[in-house]
Amino acid sequence: MELMIEDLMEEVIERGGSDLHLSSGLPPYIRVSGHLTPTEHEVLTSESCQRLIFSMLNNTQRKNLEQNWELDCSYGVKGLARFRVNVYKDRGTYAACLRALSSKIPSMDLLGLPDIVREMSEKPRGLVLVTGPTGSGKSTTLASMINNINMTRAEHILTVEDPIEFVYESVKSVIHQRQVGEDTKSFANALRAALREDPDVILVGEMRDLETIQLAISAAETGHLVFGTLHTSSASQTVDRMVDVFPPEQQMQVRVQLSNSLVAVFSQTLVPKKNVKPGEYGRIMAQEIMVVTPAIANLIREGKTSQIYSAIQTGGKLGMQTLEKVLSDLYKAGSISFEAAISKTSRPDEMQRMIGGAPAAAQAGTAARH
């Protein structure tokens, strides 16, 4: 019997997987709890792989793919789930990665988000950034924040995404979702138009270029609550990345704008759990949290981003936390291993200090790897 893409999607959901990989010369692979494992299906030929991929695409998407050799889109199976799809070429044949998107938007409590995340979603205006590497749950965190607004306030929420991941149903708020490539030509175009569409809340799926970042900052300055994502791994790196996009003569002005409009940065990563029970998620989220206080606004304005880390360290009463503090707490609670904690930090010495002497075996293993 011919293998259908819907069968594979069902298998991903049943196994609690996050990603499905299709490529010729290999069986379909599924990522479960961060680990990539082959399925028991036959090895895909270039023809069978292309057939599976093309079964998800409409004529416009196929034409796009044939012109650009890459494609981002989404595909949903009614009653099952939606998937974010990326199709690309691999040694002359088509391959694809499908990311499973939960059909239900998880609540902040279910995600275990700190109270400060909810507080930031209740701000009337400003720029809130959720950052982290690919696959660190940024979209899910943002979706829970948007949904919290939708459930509690009457606002006009406008999202610009590539592609649309979570589909919202208007509860108290009016929600419009625009997909790049289908509903708008680009993030920048949609943002320019957004300011004439009377939004209260704007979600920018990805802040990729100078124009998008400039427009997002301007929207936050003019009284909107703006959410966005960046692929950065710490709060200070996030500020640097946003400033560095601009030419040198504009950077001072951007620092001033950011110091006035930035409200918070949540930099997150997913860490493999120790002793996962059946039915539990295999990974736990660790978040560095920076809330912009007058002191931090001053550091941003003066370009002293290297001092932001110590400001976060001393800002615990305001809900701030460094990634190292969270990882060391998770390690001490027995939720994650020492190796997992060390693999996620960019400050291993600080981590060792906070843990207070790592297990000898783990230290030896770390030393052997370096």
Secondary structure, 3 states (H helix, E strand, C coil): CCCCHHHHHHHHHHCCEEEEEECCCCCCEEEECCEEEECCCCCCCHHHHHHHHHCCCCHHHHHHHHHHCEEEEEEEECCCEEEEEEEEEECCEEEEEEEEECCCCCCHHHHCCCHHHHHHHCCCCEEEEEECCCCCCHHHHHHHHHHHHHHHCCCEEEEEECCCCCCCCCCCCEEEEEEECCCECCHHHHHHHHCCCCCCEEEECCCCCHHHHHHHHHHHHCCCEEEEEECCCCHHHHHHHHHHCCCHHHHHHHHHHHHHHEEEEEEEEEEECCCCCCCCCCEEEEEEEEECCHHHHHHHHCCCHHHHHHHHHCCHHHCCECHHHHHHHHHHCCCCCHHHHHHHCCCHHHHHHHHCCCCHHHHHHHHHHC
